[in-house]
Amino acid sequence: MTYESVLKRDRRERHGRCAGWLVAQSGERVSEHQALIAHHYEKADDLVNAARYFSVAAEDAIKFYANAAALDHLWRALALTPDNDLSGRFGLLRSRIGVLFATSRRDEQRQDAEQLAQLADRIGDDALRADAAGRLARHAFYTGDYQRASSEAERGVLLAAAAGIPLASLDAHACWVDALRLMGRHDEALVQVDKLAATARAQGDNDAYLRVMASLWGFAVDRGQYGVALEHFTRGLAFSRGQGDRVKEATVLGSMGDVQRCLGNFREAIELGNAATLIYRETGIVVQEALAQINVATALRLDGDAAAALGSATRGLETARRAHHAELCAVAALVTGDVHRALGKLADATASFKEALALYRRIGREMMAIECLAGLALASLAGDRSDEALAFVGEVTA
């Protein structure tokens, strides 16, 4: 035995004693020291306890929206968890996907979701397969592939039904409804909303209930039933605040702002949108922050403050690009085009409308492409380019 090996053994023992002391002395404040405890266990070569405490440290970080710390703890926990601990790795990957989703790291989110599906197959559990399918569906949805989102989500719902655990497909079922609605398949979407509502009632699941409410207010807005939508929103706001869920609260606030804008109450829409933006920024939910900024820009333009609208639209576009969200980039570019046109900046308006048009066509949203063509036609008319305007109108009517 060499002197160096004695030193290493001594250091391991010291780290082990430090970890044990911290656990014993921290008491109710142990959550403040989880990562430090994990570090000492890792240095002591007690990999089981190290992985366990890194995992718990990640859960605490997630609760406080400390996303960077959560990802670091989860990465270390996964590195320390043996490959043959399939269930342990599944749980850690599942948590990491949630943080990657919130921070819009789409490529890593997809890679982890694919690994999750592989682990579910190795475990041989249909409920876990359903969970993984829901996460693959959500990734497809937020990257604008609604057809793949619908297919993956439907697969998840069927797998959960086969396993006799309908709540295993909660995320998949909600995503299926969203994808069907955005593809214009409203009758099919309403059938699935009813089934999701039945599951929520039968299981007494609060998250499922709020998702049903979100789908219902989405349909109400689509149909112009703004009074009905506001009723759903008011209940949803009280419910999310009662749960202490700030992200859900922001979602409801932003949606209420959308309805107020549709009703012509632009100042209320701006205030609600700004409140939602602040919460999303504080909690690191990048995609929703971009959407809130874009909606505020629209309300500001309609309220006659085009200069402020341009600032909000520009921030929304930058945030959407950072989130790698194709459809939100298209929405932001379209709104930016409208603002530039209101300011008389016709060349900038044309460039923005063309950017939005290319993005919408890339993701197969032809109905929204028509809005871009209309914007291009109006910008051309304002610049006394009537032949060019007619050409854009011709594309709409073709």
Secondary structure, 3 states (H helix, E strand, C coil): CCHHHHHHHHHHHHHHHHHHHHHHHHHHHHHHHHHHHHHHHHHCCCHHHHHHHHHHHHHHHHHCCCHHHHHHHHHHHHHHCCCCCHHHHHHHHHHHHHHHHHCCCHHHHHHHHHHHHHHHHHHCCHHHHHHHHHHHHHHHHHCCCHHHHHHHHHHHHHHHHHHCCHHHHHHHHHHHHHHHHHCCCHHHHHHHHHHHHHHHHHHCCHHHHHHHHHHHHHHHHHCCCHHHHHHHHHHHHHHHHHHCCHHHHHHHHHHHHHHHHHCCCHHHHHHHHHHHHHHHHHHCCHHHHHHHHHHHHHHHHHCCCHHHHHHHHHHHHHHHHHHCCHHHHHHHHHHHHHHHHHCCCHHHHHHHHHHHHHHHHHCCCHHHHHHHHHHHHHHHHHCCCHHHHHHHHHHHHC
